[in-house]
Amino acid sequence: MYNLELPKKLKASANQAHQVAAQIFRPISRKYDLAEHEYPVELDTMAAMVEGLNDSGGDIGGASGGRSGSKTEIIGNANGGNMSALLNALETSWGDVGLMLSIPYQGLGNAAIAAVATDDQLERFGKVWASMAITEPSFGSDSAAVTTTAELVGDEWILNGEKIFVTAGERSTHIVVWATVDKTKGRAAIKSFVVPRDAPGLSVARLEHKLGIKASDTAVLVFDNCRIPKDNILGSAEVDVKKGFGGVMQTFDNTRPLVAAMAIGVGRAALEELRGILADAGVEVSYDIPPMSQHAAAAEFLRMEADWEAAYLLALRAAWMADNKKPNSLEASMSKAKAGRTGTDVTLKAVELAGTLGYSQHTLLEKWSRDSKILDIFEGTQQIQQLIVARRLLGKTSAELK
Ligand SMILES: Cc1cc2nc3c(=O)[nH]c(=O)nc-3n(C[C@H](O)[C@H](O)[C@H](O)COP(=O)(O)OP(=O)(O)OC[C@H]3O[C@@H](n4cnc5c(N)ncnc54)[C@H](O)[C@@H]3O)c2cc1C
């Protein structure tokens, strides 16, 4: 039997994240939307809180992927770190997704580390703030086209290349970088490396100006003979052509449901705001009358709410599967495709239905419609998620269906 209620323990941590979102993020949301690239000093308060919670075994912001320092023990049917991270990401994104992406120690690179690090690496990297650098000037969606190189010289890896559009790339303490250890061996040679911000040869070339999530820094990083210790490689250094791309791609199974959760959080914010505006305008949304017998705006609201619910449940399923060590690539992509699309649809439709209030800066609706678009782009676009879903359902390889 399905039980769609959240367990008490998860409710408590999601509630805590919601308080942070409501009390710290919402009041400064517009301020940092208008002050792009200005460091949100309020995050320092958050950093102290997150550090305190990490020390006591808690997790507030939401992208650590459930393994902040030690392996999560899963026995039988469990709701573990992935589920908790997902709910926290959802709640904090309800507050402000740009600020959520700037929460110290909770970068997407942390989820990547959590997904594949050894116990020893978790000891070393469990408490860092890690961003994720895959994209390069020559590619975005085709992540097998990595040209950044990593060469082992003595006890160090030497990295050379350029990474663009790195979320939290300037503020994070570490960067998880995808690089090839052997260009002649194709995708199997692509490995991920944990690069400390102060590694010699690493520099921030510039920050991007963007449509939305302006509170989040998006950096161009240059690796010029950048040196890192030999054991900063995540997973094995061995190039197994048979295993192919599996190692690094596995990180997406943890991060995609989290990005889905961000879209679901922003979508819920827009739906709540819209419901209030409709009520003020005298439009009642009823669950007892068929949508087609209600005000057109109410019918549209009910459609969006149903879509939102579907996105929410798909994301919960993907995270639950990860917690229970079930292969979830298909479900992770499904959840991100559905949530990414629903997030942009709901937030833009809310602007439309709220009329002048929606388009103006009197509410945050116009901001959310700008913020949500990226959630349907990074960590794999809408089209790429659909491609992955199609490949999995039809049993086709990436060479057969591209
Ligand atoms: C604000 C922001 C933050 C980002 N943060 C990060 C980050 O932290 N780390 C990181 O590594 N990257 C990051 N990115 C990069 C992001 O992951 C890429 O933009 C994304 O993967 C798409 O790549 P692209 O922009 O090169 O588009 P392209 O790959 O050139 O795609 C262009 C269009 O073609 C479509 N398309 C591509 N291939 C196919 C196909 N086979 N079939 C059908 N359609 C296809 C795409 O869906 C898209 O609509 C960020 C980007 C932005 C804008």
The ligand as an SDF file (V2000), in Angstrom:
LIG
                    3D

 53 58  0  0  0  0  0  0  0  0999 V2000
   22.6970   30.0670  -14.6620 C   0  0  0  0  0  0  0  0  0  0  0  0
   23.4000   28.8170  -15.1030 C   0  0  0  0  0  0  0  0  0  0  0  0
   24.0370   28.0430  -14.1620 C   0  0  0  0  0  0  0  0  0  0  0  0
   24.7190   26.8890  -14.5510 C   0  0  0  0  0  0  0  0  0  0  0  0
   25.3940   26.1570  -13.6050 N   0  0  0  0  0  0  0  0  0  0  0  0
   26.1860   25.1360  -14.0110 C   0  0  0  0  0  0  0  0  0  0  0  0
   27.0360   24.4630  -13.0740 C   0  0  0  0  0  0  0  0  0  0  0  0
   27.0170   24.7230  -11.8580 O   0  0  0  0  0  0  0  0  0  0  0  0
   27.8780   23.5140  -13.5440 N   0  0  0  0  0  0  0  0  0  0  0  0
   27.9420   23.1800  -14.8740 C   0  0  0  0  0  0  0  0  0  0  0  0
   28.7450   22.3270  -15.2340 O   0  0  0  0  0  0  0  0  0  0  0  0
   27.1250   23.7770  -15.7830 N   0  0  0  0  0  0  0  0  0  0  0  0
   26.2680   24.7530  -15.3810 C   0  0  0  0  0  0  0  0  0  0  0  0
   25.4650   25.3960  -16.3050 N   0  0  0  0  0  0  0  0  0  0  0  0
   25.4970   24.9770  -17.6990 C   0  0  0  0  0  0  0  0  0  0  0  0
   24.2700   24.1460  -18.0760 C   0  0  0  0  0  0  0  0  0  0  0  0
   24.3680   22.8590  -17.4820 O   0  0  0  0  0  0  0  0  0  0  0  0
   24.1810   24.1030  -19.6100 C   0  0  0  0  0  0  0  0  0  0  0  0
   23.8010   25.3910  -20.0340 O   0  0  0  0  0  0  0  0  0  0  0  0
   23.1900   23.0740  -20.0820 C   0  0  0  0  0  0  0  0  0  0  0  0
   23.6650   21.7770  -19.8420 O   0  0  0  0  0  0  0  0  0  0  0  0
   22.8890   23.2080  -21.5810 C   0  0  0  0  0  0  0  0  0  0  0  0
   24.0530   23.2860  -22.3200 O   0  0  0  0  0  0  0  0  0  0  0  0
   24.2610   24.4630  -23.3900 P   0  0  0  0  0  0  0  0  0  0  0  0
   23.9090   25.7410  -22.7090 O   0  0  0  0  0  0  0  0  0  0  0  0
   25.6050   24.3490  -23.9960 O   0  0  0  0  0  0  0  0  0  0  0  0
   23.1730   24.1960  -24.4920 O   0  0  0  0  0  0  0  0  0  0  0  0
   23.2710   23.1840  -25.7190 P   0  0  0  0  0  0  0  0  0  0  0  0
   23.7710   21.8540  -25.2800 O   0  0  0  0  0  0  0  0  0  0  0  0
   23.9850   23.8590  -26.8300 O   0  0  0  0  0  0  0  0  0  0  0  0
   21.7460   23.0380  -26.0780 O   0  0  0  0  0  0  0  0  0  0  0  0
   21.0080   24.0760  -26.7460 C   0  0  0  0  0  0  0  0  0  0  0  0
   19.5900   23.5610  -26.9560 C   0  0  0  0  0  0  0  0  0  0  0  0
   19.5960   22.3520  -27.7610 O   0  0  0  0  0  0  0  0  0  0  0  0
   18.9480   21.2830  -27.0570 C   0  0  0  0  0  0  0  0  0  0  0  0
   19.6460   20.0180  -27.3340 N   0  0  0  0  0  0  0  0  0  0  0  0
   20.9650   19.7460  -27.1700 C   0  0  0  0  0  0  0  0  0  0  0  0
   21.2340   18.4560  -27.5090 N   0  0  0  0  0  0  0  0  0  0  0  0
   20.0490   17.9130  -27.9020 C   0  0  0  0  0  0  0  0  0  0  0  0
   19.6570   16.6110  -28.3450 C   0  0  0  0  0  0  0  0  0  0  0  0
   20.5360   15.6180  -28.4610 N   0  0  0  0  0  0  0  0  0  0  0  0
   18.3570   16.4170  -28.6610 N   0  0  0  0  0  0  0  0  0  0  0  0
   17.4450   17.4110  -28.5430 C   0  0  0  0  0  0  0  0  0  0  0  0
   17.7670   18.6770  -28.1150 N   0  0  0  0  0  0  0  0  0  0  0  0
   19.0380   18.9100  -27.7950 C   0  0  0  0  0  0  0  0  0  0  0  0
   19.0510   21.6580  -25.6040 C   0  0  0  0  0  0  0  0  0  0  0  0
   18.0430   21.0330  -24.8420 O   0  0  0  0  0  0  0  0  0  0  0  0
   18.8830   23.1700  -25.6490 C   0  0  0  0  0  0  0  0  0  0  0  0
   17.5440   23.5020  -25.7120 O   0  0  0  0  0  0  0  0  0  0  0  0
   24.7380   26.5100  -15.9150 C   0  0  0  0  0  0  0  0  0  0  0  0
   24.0470   27.2770  -16.8720 C   0  0  0  0  0  0  0  0  0  0  0  0
   23.3840   28.4160  -16.4810 C   0  0  0  0  0  0  0  0  0  0  0  0
   22.6720   29.2310  -17.5360 C   0  0  0  0  0  0  0  0  0  0  0  0
  1  2  1  0
  2  3  1  0
  2 52  2  0
  3  4  2  0
  4  5  1  0
  4 50  1  0
  5  6  2  0
  6  7  1  0
  6 13  1  0
  7  8  2  0
  7  9  1  0
  9 10  1  0
 10 11  2  0
 10 12  1  0
 12 13  2  0
 13 14  1  0
 14 15  1  0
 14 50  1  0
 15 16  1  0
 16 17  1  0
 16 18  1  0
 18 19  1  0
 18 20  1  0
 20 21  1  0
 20 22  1  0
 22 23  1  0
 23 24  1  0
 24 25  2  0
 24 26  1  0
 24 27  1  0
 27 28  1  0
 28 29  2  0
 28 30  1  0
 28 31  1  0
 31 32  1  0
 32 33  1  0
 33 34  1  0
 33 48  1  0
 34 35  1  0
 35 36  1  0
 35 46  1  0
 36 37  1  0
 36 45  1  0
 37 38  2  0
 38 39  1  0
 39 40  1  0
 39 45  2  0
 40 41  1  0
 40 42  2  0
 42 43  1  0
 43 44  2  0
 44 45  1  0
 46 47  1  0
 46 48  1  0
 48 49  1  0
 50 51  2  0
 51 52  1  0
 52 53  1  0
M  END
$$$$
